[in-house]
Amino acid sequence: MKFRLFATFVIILLMLVLIVQSLPAASDQLEEISREQAKARQEEKIKAVKQQEQLENLKRDQQSSQAQQQLDQIRRQKEEAPAETQKPQATQTQQQLDRLRNDQQLQRLQSDQQINRIQREPDPVRQQQQLNDLQRQQQIRSLQDQIQRNQTQQIWTDCVSRRIVVR
């Protein structure tokens, strides 16, 4: 009876030792899974940022194309009603369009550089912070672009309504 009780005690003790020894391995596996999930979330964020940037680029390209079409329309109206006194404003409008295109191209390149730099960041927490910062910057830039587009649209509307000629 005592031997049986002692044997049961030894078996329980051995089981406890095995459980205690397997805890660090389970903890390591849990930590690895957590790291993989964090990495997957960061990759998803990067993908979302890239998609947002592509959408912004498409919007900018569309706006630029519309502005160019409006400029072409103004140029076609040159033959209909010449207005020599209003040429400076048309030239200024063309310069604004050119600056807008250059700024858009510069912003695209800067965003690409930021995304590449963020992807190389080894610290997941810092990488997440940088992604969040980039998203905020893109939102601000998007709002600024919208303001600029609205102002440019107003200038184009004024040019069309006054029949300004562009050479």
Backbone as CSV, one residue per row, in Angstrom:
resi,resn,N_x,N_y,N_z,CA_x,CA_y,CA_z,C_x,C_y,C_z
1,MET,0.836,-1.178,0.000,0.000,0.000,0.000,0.888,1.251,0.000
2,LYS,1.906,1.250,0.900,2.814,2.385,0.944,3.597,2.494,-0.362
3,PHE,3.973,1.365,-0.902,4.717,1.376,-2.144,3.856,1.934,-3.288
4,ARG,2.618,1.557,-3.296,1.693,2.022,-4.305,1.486,3.538,-4.197
5,LEU,1.323,4.033,-2.984,1.172,5.460,-2.719,2.443,6.206,-3.123
6,PHE,3.590,5.643,-2.794,4.866,6.232,-3.140,5.040,6.259,-4.660
7,ALA,4.665,5.200,-5.342,4.780,5.125,-6.798,3.871,6.172,-7.455
8,THR,2.670,6.333,-6.933,1.739,7.338,-7.450,2.323,8.732,-7.257
9,PHE,2.900,8.970,-6.090,3.524,10.258,-5.781,4.685,10.547,-6.743
10,VAL,5.495,9.560,-7.019,6.637,9.711,-7.917,6.142,9.996,-9.339
11,ILE,5.111,9.319,-9.777,4.553,9.527,-11.114,4.010,10.942,-11.239
12,ILE,3.294,11.395,-10.236,2.740,12.765,-10.243,3.879,13.783,-10.257
13,LEU,4.889,13.503,-9.455,6.048,14.395,-9.394,6.756,14.459,-10.754
14,LEU,6.922,13.320,-11.418,7.539,13.300,-12.743,6.693,14.048,-13.768
15,MET,5.395,13.909,-13.677,4.501,14.620,-14.591,4.627,16.130,-14.390
16,LEU,4.698,16.557,-13.144,4.860,17.977,-12.860,6.178,18.515,-13.402
17,VAL,7.238,17.733,-13.273,8.546,18.142,-13.788,8.473,18.280,-15.311
18,LEU,7.824,17.327,-15.974,7.685,17.397,-17.430,6.861,18.611,-17.849
19,ILE,5.818,18.909,-17.129,4.979,20.070,-17.443,5.771,21.353,-17.277
20,VAL,6.490,21.449,-16.190,7.286,22.653,-15.922,8.361,22.835,-17.002
21,GLN,8.941,21.728,-17.458,9.973,21.820,-18.483,9.385,22.222,-19.847
22,SER,8.156,21.877,-20.106,7.557,22.190,-21.399,6.985,23.611,-21.443
23,LEU,6.853,24.292,-20.311,6.311,25.647,-20.297,7.159,26.643,-21.094
24,PRO,8.478,26.660,-20.960,9.248,27.619,-21.775,9.078,27.379,-23.282
25,ALA,8.994,26.152,-23.694,8.811,25.855,-25.110,7.462,26.389,-25.590
26,ALA,6.427,26.216,-24.784,5.105,26.731,-25.132,5.128,28.259,-25.165
27,SER,5.844,28.838,-24.226,5.965,30.292,-24.195,6.700,30.798,-25.429
28,ASP,7.736,30.098,-25.848,8.475,30.477,-27.047,7.590,30.387,-28.288
29,GLN,6.787,29.329,-28.353,5.888,29.172,-29.489,4.849,30.293,-29.509
30,LEU,4.320,30.630,-28.347,3.339,31.698,-28.249,3.959,33.032,-28.667
31,GLU,5.171,33.276,-28.247,5.879,34.500,-28.610,6.128,34.551,-30.118
32,GLU,6.503,33.427,-30.689,6.739,33.364,-32.132,5.455,33.629,-32.911
33,ILE,4.372,33.061,-32.461,3.074,33.285,-33.108,2.699,34.759,-33.009
34,SER,2.935,35.335,-31.854,2.639,36.756,-31.654,3.467,37.627,-32.594
35,ARG,4.749,37.304,-32.752,5.607,38.058,-33.674,5.111,37.925,-35.111
36,GLU,4.729,36.723,-35.490,4.244,36.500,-36.852,2.956,37.288,-37.103
37,GLN,2.068,37.312,-36.099,0.829,38.070,-36.250,1.114,39.560,-36.359
38,ALA,2.048,40.058,-35.566,2.410,41.481,-35.627,2.987,41.812,-37.000
39,LYS,3.837,40.930,-37.493,4.438,41.147,-38.810,3.360,41.146,-39.892
40,ALA,2.415,40.233,-39.793,1.330,40.160,-40.780,0.482,41.439,-40.732
41,ARG,0.214,41.947,-39.523,-0.554,43.189,-39.399,0.213,44.357,-40.022
42,GLN,1.522,44.388,-39.804,2.331,45.469,-40.362,2.365,45.390,-41.884
43,GLU,2.488,44.182,-42.412,2.485,44.023,-43.862,1.144,44.456,-44.444
44,GLU,0.073,44.164,-43.739,-1.256,44.571,-44.175,-1.372,46.098,-44.153
45,LYS,-0.814,46.717,-43.125,-0.815,48.186,-43.035,-0.028,48.790,-44.189
46,ILE,1.139,48.216,-44.480,1.965,48.714,-45.584,1.196,48.592,-46.896
47,LYS,0.528,47.467,-47.061,-0.259,47.254,-48.271,-1.373,48.301,-48.365
48,ALA,-2.025,48.588,-47.243,-3.092,49.589,-47.234,-2.541,50.978,-47.547
49,VAL,-1.368,51.288,-47.012,-0.746,52.583,-47.281,-0.415,52.698,-48.764
50,LYS,0.128,51.636,-49.345,0.458,51.653,-50.772,-0.808,51.826,-51.618
51,GLN,-1.874,51.132,-51.236,-3.121,51.253,-51.981,-3.672,52.671,-51.880
52,GLN,-3.580,53.253,-50.682,-4.045,54.623,-50.484,-3.224,55.585,-51.343
53,GLU,-1.925,55.358,-51.379,-1.040,56.205,-52.176,-1.376,56.071,-53.663
54,GLN,-1.650,54.853,-54.115,-2.018,54.652,-55.516,-3.326,55.370,-55.844
55,LEU,-4.270,55.298,-54.913,-5.545,55.985,-55.108,-5.333,57.490,-55.189
56,GLU,-4.506,58.022,-54.312,-4.201,59.447,-54.342,-3.518,59.819,-55.659
57,ASN,-2.605,58.980,-56.103,-1.921,59.244,-57.372,-2.912,59.262,-58.533
58,LEU,-3.847,58.317,-58.525,-4.851,58.285,-59.586,-5.714,59.545,-59.555
59,LYS,-6.073,59.976,-58.349,-6.880,61.199,-58.230,-6.097,62.401,-58.758
60,ARG,-4.820,62.483,-58.381,-3.987,63.598,-58.850,-3.846,63.560,-60.368
61,ASP,-3.617,62.361,-60.913,-3.476,62.235,-62.360,-4.762,62.650,-63.071
62,GLN,-5.873,62.238,-62.515,-7.160,62.596,-63.116,-7.360,64.107,-63.074
63,GLN,-7.049,64.719,-61.939,-7.189,66.163,-61.807,-6.263,66.882,-62.788
64,SER,-5.049,66.387,-62.896,-4.091,66.982,-63.823,-4.592,66.864,-65.260
65,SER,-5.137,65.711,-65.601,-5.667,65.495,-66.938,-6.840,66.441,-67.219
66,GLN,-7.708,66.603,-66.243,-8.834,67.514,-66.417,-8.350,68.957,-66.592
67,ALA,-7.350,69.329,-65.814,-6.806,70.682,-65.931,-6.191,70.884,-67.317
68,GLN,-5.494,69.862,-67.807,-4.904,69.965,-69.135,-5.987,70.082,-70.199
69,GLN,-7.058,69.331,-70.049,-8.156,69.423,-71.011,-8.769,70.817,-70.997
70,GLN,-8.910,71.373,-69.808,-9.464,72.729,-69.712,-8.519,73.742,-70.355
71,LEU,-7.227,73.546,-70.141,-6.248,74.429,-70.765,-6.322,74.314,-72.286
72,ASP,-6.448,73.099,-72.787,-6.575,72.900,-74.233,-7.837,73.584,-74.769
73,GLN,-8.900,73.506,-73.984,-10.147,74.154,-74.386,-9.954,75.668,-74.471
74,ILE,-9.256,76.209,-73.512,-8.992,77.649,-73.526,-8.155,78.018,-74.752
75,ARG,-7.184,77.176,-75.056,-6.347,77.434,-76.240,-7.176,77.394,-77.527
76,ARG,-8.119,76.466,-77.594,-8.977,76.389,-78.787,-9.848,77.639,-78.920
77,GLN,-10.203,78.216,-77.791,-11.036,79.413,-77.821,-10.266,80.647,-78.274
78,LYS,-8.962,80.493,-78.382,-8.106,81.601,-78.812,-8.574,82.154,-80.156
79,GLU,-8.882,81.275,-81.059,-9.291,81.698,-82.389,-10.677,82.343,-82.379
80,GLU,-11.494,81.986,-81.429,-12.856,82.515,-81.385,-12.894,83.952,-80.871
81,ALA,-12.157,84.219,-79.793,-12.231,85.548,-79.188,-10.901,85.918,-78.569
82,PRO,-10.006,86.522,-79.329,-8.713,86.889,-78.749,-8.881,87.956,-77.671
83,ALA,-8.156,87.746,-76.593,-8.193,88.692,-75.471,-6.769,88.929,-75.032
84,GLU,-6.073,89.762,-75.742,-4.646,89.982,-75.519,-4.342,90.487,-74.119
85,THR,-5.235,91.213,-73.520,-4.952,91.804,-72.207,-4.980,90.774,-71.088
86,GLN,-5.533,89.607,-71.329,-5.658,88.614,-70.270,-4.642,87.477,-70.405
87,LYS,-3.666,87.595,-71.268,-2.657,86.559,-71.443,-1.844,86.287,-70.181
88,PRO,-1.456,87.293,-69.418,-0.651,87.006,-68.208,-1.339,86.035,-67.244
89,GLN,-2.637,86.172,-67.077,-3.328,85.264,-66.165,-3.332,83.838,-66.725
90,ALA,-3.469,83.696,-68.021,-3.447,82.367,-68.627,-2.062,81.746,-68.477
91,THR,-1.026,82.545,-68.668,0.346,82.045,-68.493,0.567,81.629,-67.048
92,GLN,0.054,82.430,-66.148,0.179,82.107,-64.721,-0.555,80.799,-64.418
93,THR,-1.692,80.614,-65.021,-2.462,79.384,-64.819,-1.678,78.175,-65.332
94,GLN,-1.026,78.321,-66.487,-0.209,77.233,-67.028,0.952,76.920,-66.084
95,GLN,1.551,77.950,-65.537,2.655,77.751,-64.599,2.179,77.032,-63.336
96,GLN,0.991,77.388,-62.879,0.436,76.704,-61.704,0.206,75.225,-62.008
97,LEU,-0.283,74.947,-63.200,-0.508,73.560,-63.595,0.816,72.799,-63.636
98,ASP,1.835,73.429,-64.197,3.153,72.790,-64.253,3.710,72.544,-62.851
99,ARG,3.580,73.521,-61.981,4.047,73.351,-60.593,3.293,72.229,-59.889
100,LEU,2.002,72.171,-60.119,1.182,71.123,-59.513,1.663,69.742,-59.953
101,ARG,1.933,69.581,-61.243,2.424,68.289,-61.739,3.781,67.936,-61.120
102,ASN,4.676,68.914,-61.044,5.992,68.665,-60.451,5.877,68.304,-58.970
103,ASP,5.019,69.007,-58.267,4.815,68.709,-56.843,4.258,67.306,-56.648
104,GLN,3.340,66.911,-57.519,2.756,65.577,-57.412,3.808,64.503,-57.642
105,GLN,4.654,64.711,-58.617,5.693,63.724,-58.904,6.673,63.636,-57.731
106,LEU,7.041,64.770,-57.168,7.935,64.803,-56.013,7.299,64.082,-54.816
107,GLN,6.022,64.324,-54.589,5.335,63.663,-53.474,5.294,62.158,-53.664
108,ARG,5.091,61.697,-54.885,5.084,60.252,-55.141,6.433,59.636,-54.797
109,LEU,7.496,60.293,-55.248,8.830,59.772,-54.976,9.126,59.777,-53.472
110,GLN,8.752,60.826,-52.791,8.983,60.900,-51.346,8.199,59.822,-50.607
111,SER,6.964,59.582,-51.028,6.156,58.534,-50.390,6.775,57.159,-50.615
112,ASP,7.252,56.913,-51.827,7.907,55.633,-52.108,9.139,55.449,-51.226
113,GLN,9.919,56.503,-51.066,11.103,56.421,-50.206,10.704,56.136,-48.761
114,GLN,9.662,56.797,-48.283,9.216,56.565,-46.904,8.751,55.132,-46.707
115,ILE,8.002,54.615,-47.649,7.504,53.238,-47.537,8.676,52.263,-47.530
116,ASN,9.657,52.485,-48.386,10.836,51.608,-48.413,11.595,51.671,-47.095
117,ARG,11.724,52.869,-46.545,12.431,53.023,-45.269,11.657,52.313,-44.143
118,ILE,10.365,52.439,-44.143,9.533,51.792,-43.108,9.638,50.280,-43.218
119,GLN,9.647,49.758,-44.419,9.727,48.306,-44.604,11.050,47.747,-44.090
120,ARG,12.097,48.558,-44.099,13.401,48.092,-43.618,13.547,48.229,-42.101
121,GLU,12.616,48.880,-41.435,12.700,49.080,-39.982,12.574,47.727,-39.272
122,PRO,13.583,47.347,-38.447,13.546,46.039,-37.785,12.615,45.998,-36.567
123,ASP,12.397,47.121,-35.918,11.578,47.166,-34.700,10.101,47.272,-35.083
124,PRO,9.295,46.255,-34.755,7.888,46.264,-35.166,7.099,47.446,-34.581
125,VAL,7.387,47.819,-33.357,6.653,48.929,-32.735,6.982,50.234,-33.461
126,ARG,8.244,50.437,-33.719,8.673,51.653,-34.431,8.132,51.657,-35.858
127,GLN,8.114,50.494,-36.479,7.581,50.389,-37.829,6.090,50.777,-37.843
128,GLN,5.367,50.328,-36.832,3.945,50.656,-36.734,3.758,52.158,-36.543
129,GLN,4.578,52.760,-35.701,4.503,54.204,-35.472,4.778,54.956,-36.781
130,GLN,5.762,54.510,-37.513,6.109,55.167,-38.768,4.979,55.014,-39.802
131,LEU,4.349,53.850,-39.813,3.212,53.654,-40.717,2.075,54.602,-40.370
132,ASN,1.800,54.718,-39.083,0.732,55.622,-38.644,1.060,57.067,-39.009
133,ASP,2.318,57.460,-38.821,2.743,58.809,-39.188,2.576,59.042,-40.693
134,LEU,2.964,58.054,-41.491,2.847,58.180,-42.940,1.381,58.320,-43.357
135,GLN,0.516,57.548,-42.725,-0.906,57.653,-43.049,-1.438,59.045,-42.714
136,ARG,-1.038,59.596,-41.566,-1.474,60.949,-41.202,-0.946,61.973,-42.206
137,GLN,0.302,61.817,-42.607,0.878,62.734,-43.590,0.122,62.661,-44.916
138,GLN,-0.239,61.449,-45.308,-0.972,61.292,-46.567,-2.363,61.919,-46.473
139,GLN,-2.989,61.805,-45.314,-4.303,62.419,-45.145,-4.197,63.937,-45.223
140,ILE,-3.182,64.488,-44.584,-2.974,65.940,-44.633,-2.690,66.363,-46.067
141,ARG,-1.807,65.629,-46.745,-1.464,65.949,-48.129,-2.688,65.858,-49.024
142,SER,-3.528,64.864,-48.775,-4.733,64.710,-49.576,-5.656,65.918,-49.408
143,LEU,-5.801,66.384,-48.187,-6.633,67.561,-47.941,-6.013,68.811,-48.588
144,GLN,-4.714,68.934,-48.492,-4.048,70.078,-49.128,-4.207,70.014,-50.645
145,ASP,-4.082,68.817,-51.203,-4.270,68.654,-52.650,-5.691,69.033,-53.053
146,GLN,-6.649,68.646,-52.230,-8.044,68.965,-52.541,-8.260,70.477,-52.541
147,ILE,-7.675,71.161,-51.579,-7.775,72.623,-51.530,-7.145,73.229,-52.787
148,GLN,-5.965,72.726,-53.137,-5.268,73.242,-54.312,-6.057,72.951,-55.589
149,ARG,-6.644,71.769,-55.679,-7.458,71.444,-56.855,-8.664,72.373,-56.950
150,ASN,-9.288,72.628,-55.817,-10.447,73.524,-55.820,-10.051,74.929,-56.262
151,GLN,-8.896,75.399,-55.785,-8.434,76.725,-56.195,-8.110,76.754,-57.680
152,THR,-7.434,75.720,-58.161,-7.097,75.655,-59.578,-8.365,75.575,-60.424
153,GLN,-9.318,74.795,-59.967,-10.590,74.675,-60.690,-11.273,76.036,-60.773
154,GLN,-11.209,76.789,-59.703,-11.828,78.117,-59.710,-11.128,79.027,-60.722
155,ILE,-9.806,78.945,-60.771,-9.053,79.754,-61.743,-9.443,79.360,-63.163
156,TRP,-9.544,78.045,-63.415,-9.926,77.575,-64.754,-11.327,78.069,-65.115
157,THR,-12.205,78.009,-64.149,-13.573,78.453,-64.389,-13.579,79.931,-64.737
158,ASP,-12.797,80.701,-64.006,-12.699,82.130,-64.293,-12.139,82.362,-65.695
159,CYS,-11.085,81.589,-66.045,-10.478,81.731,-67.372,-11.486,81.420,-68.477
160,VAL,-12.234,80.345,-68.304,-13.209,79.941,-69.312,-14.315,80.984,-69.418
161,SER,-14.774,81.473,-68.286,-15.866,82.442,-68.323,-15.428,83.771,-68.936
162,ARG,-14.142,84.095,-68.836,-13.619,85.354,-69.433,-13.041,85.117,-70.823
163,ARG,-12.970,83.865,-71.218,-12.429,83.485,-72.528,-10.988,83.953,-72.674
164,ILE,-10.182,83.577,-71.713,-8.768,83.948,-71.718,-8.039,83.075,-72.723
165,VAL,-7.142,83.689,-73.463,-6.392,82.991,-74.485,-5.044,82.586,-73.935
166,VAL,-4.641,81.345,-74.227,-3.326,80.849,-73.813,-2.551,80.519,-75.084
167,ARG,-1.318,80.989,-75.165,-0.480,80.662,-76.329,0.459,79.582,-75.983
